[in-house]
Amino acid sequence: MNRNVAPTCGATLCTAVISGSDIMFMLFPIAAGSMLLVIIAILVINLVPGREYPSYWW
């Protein structure tokens, strides 16, 4: 909306372009960060008494 680039996104992109890295250089941090966030969320939600994640599967 305001045409700003997040510093981490810009730094990752600049590093990939300047170093001539392949696509895995950009995909690995994204995948690792996403998996880490999901693991932390599952651990935190399961530490709260009376709550379970996931509560059901479709």
HUDA-V455809 format. One record per run of one state. SS is the DSSP state (h for helix, s for strand, l for the rest). FROM is the first residue (numbers start at 1). LEN is the number of residues. Records with the same first field share a line. If there is no record, write none. Layout:
SS = FROM-LEN + FROM-LEN
//
This chain:
l = 1-6 + 20-4 + 48-11
h = 7-13 + 24-24
//
